[in-house]
């Protein structure tokens, strides 16, 4: 199975502060997919200059996955979906895609963790395997593109070797301004200590010195928070 995962370009206005962070969700999906035999995965991150057009022109894919997380990406979401129409089985995930639904060219909206969806395609429905056995692995040359841009999520860093991470997903609260429950449901799913230990050791080995935690609610479990 040949898979292309696309991180859509995030347009910004002059008044916005731009940041450039790696697609850790897609990297985690790639790691899961590659644990099954005979799979290939390419990742096109439009935010660092790659073009979806080049990928689908030069190579045939079985599945194309589009990450549409923000409403500001909607125009690009529509453009890329239509561009990919008929080139493969086209799926879309991310909170914007889930809330808005299909656009022309999309065959399926994925509202479960992407790793689990791909694991199920490989006849493995084990949530623990899909979500906790895979981590956002990367080549150092891949991550250096983001480090060299010097635009981390909060636009401030103590080091030049930072990395965004998730230690849990979702939140049990019901804040009106937040759309997280549309993505993960009104629940909180923490990653296990064994998973996080594996992740932290891997990132340290890769030279990462600073972590940016992207959880929806990291402090829900106080003991776990202090353990981290």
N, C-alpha and C positions, 0 to 999 in steps of 0.2 A: 504494500500500500504506500503510495506516494502522497505526501501531505504538504500543503502550503498553509502557513499561519501568517496572517496579516495584522500588523499593528497600525491602525489608521493614523494618518497625520492629524495632529491637534492644532487647528488654526487658532490664532490669538489676535487680540486687538492691541493697539499701541499702548493702551493703559494697563495691559496685563503684564505681569512678570512671567517670563517663559521659564520652564524647567525642562530638563531632558533626562528621563529616567528609563532604565531598561525594562523590557516587557517580561517581568518575572513570571507572570501567569502563563505566558506562552512558552517560556523556557521550561517551566514545570511540566506543561503538557508535552513538550517535545521529549523530555526525559522519560515520561510515562510511555509514550508511543514507541520510543526506541528500545524499550525493554521487551517488546514483542518482536519476533523474528520477521525478517523481510519487509521492514518498514523504513521509509526515508522521510526526513522532515526538513523543509526549508522554512526560514522565518524572514519575512520582509517587514522591516520596521521603516515605515515611510518617514518617520521623524528624523532619521539620520541619513536621508538622501536616497534610500532604495525606492525603486519604482515597481509597483505591482505589474505594470504593463510588461516590463522586461522579464519577469519570472514566468508569466503565463504564455509569453511569446516563445520563450526558449525551452520550455519543459512542459510535459503533460502530467497532470495530477489526477488522483482519484478523489481526493477531498480537499476543498479549500475552506479554511476557517477564518472568519473576519471578526476581530475584536472591536466592538463599537460600544465604548464605555460612556461617552459624553454626548449630550445633545448638540454641542457645538460641532461635533463630527458628522452631523446628519447628512449634509450635502456630500461629503466624501464617502460616507456609508452607502448612499444611493448610487454614486458614481462607480465605486469599486464593485458593488454587488451586480450592477448591470454589466460591467466589464467582464466579470467572471462567469456570467450566465452561459450555460452550455459547455463550459470548459471542464467542469467537474461537478461533484455533488457539493453544493455550497451551503455552509452553515454559518450562523452568526451567533455570537454570545456577547456578554457584557450588559451592564444595566440599561444602557440606552436601547440596545437591540431588543432586550426582553420587554421593556416598557412600551416601545413603539410597535414592535412586531415586524413581520416580513415586509420587505420592499422588493421590487422587481429584481429577480435574479437569485433570491434566497430560497433555498429548498426547505430549510429547517432552522428554527430558533432553538438554541440549546439553553435550557434554564437550569441545568444541573452542572456541577463542576466539570469543566472541559476534560480533565484527566479521566473522570469516570465515564464520560460519553465515549471517549476513544477506547478505553478498556473494554467497554461493552461491545464495541465494534470488533474487538479481538476475542470475543466469547469469554470475557472475564468480568463479572459483575461485582467483584470484591472491592467495596469502598475503601477498605484499609489499604489494599494493594495500590489502588489508583491514586489516592490522595496522599498517603503517608509514605509510600515506598519511593515515590518520585520527588525530587527536589529541583529547584531552578538551577541546573548545572549550566556552565558557560565556559567558553574558551577565554583565556585572559585577553587575547587579541580582540575578542568580541566586546568585552566589558570596557576595554581601554577607549573605545569610541565615545562612551558616555563619560568616563573619567576625564578625558581630554576636553570635553565640552565645558566642564566645571559649572554645570547647572543642575545640582541635586534638587530634590523635591522641595525642601524648604529654602533653597537658594543659599544656605549657609552650611558649611561643613568644617569640622575640626581637622580633617585629613583629606588627602587626595584619593583615598581608597575606601569609598563608602559603598553601601549596598542597601536598597530597600528590601524589607522582608515582611512576611505575614507569619504570625504565630497562632492566629485564630481567624475564623470567618463569621460574620454576622453579629447580631446584637438582639437582645431580648426586649429592648425598649421600643417605644412606639412614637418617637418624635415626628411631628408632622412635616418638618422640613427635609427629612431624610428618606432616601429611597432604598436603603440597604435591605429592608425586609422584602422588597420586590425581587431582589437578587438572590438572597439566601433563605428567605422565609423569616418568620419571627422566631429565630433560634440562634444560639451561639454554639459554634463548633470549634473547640480548641484543638490544636495539634498536640499530640502526645509529647511527653518529655523526651522519649527516646528519639522521636522524629526531630525535635528541635536540637538535641545534642548532636545528631548526625549532621544537621544543617549548619550549626555553628562551627563544628570541626571542619566541614568542607569549606566554608567561607574563609576561615582562618588560613587554611592551607592555600587558598587562592590569593592570599595577600590582603583580604578585606580587613580594615582596621576600625570601621565605624558602621553602625547599623541604624537605619531609619525604619522604625516600626510603623507599618501601614494598616494595622488592625482597625476594625470598626469600633472595638471596645476591648482593649487589652487588659483593663484592670477589673473586669467583672469578677474574677476569682483572685482575691487578694494574695493568697498563699502562692498561687501559680505566678502571679505578677512579680512577687519578690524573688521567687526561684529564678525567673528569667533574668 
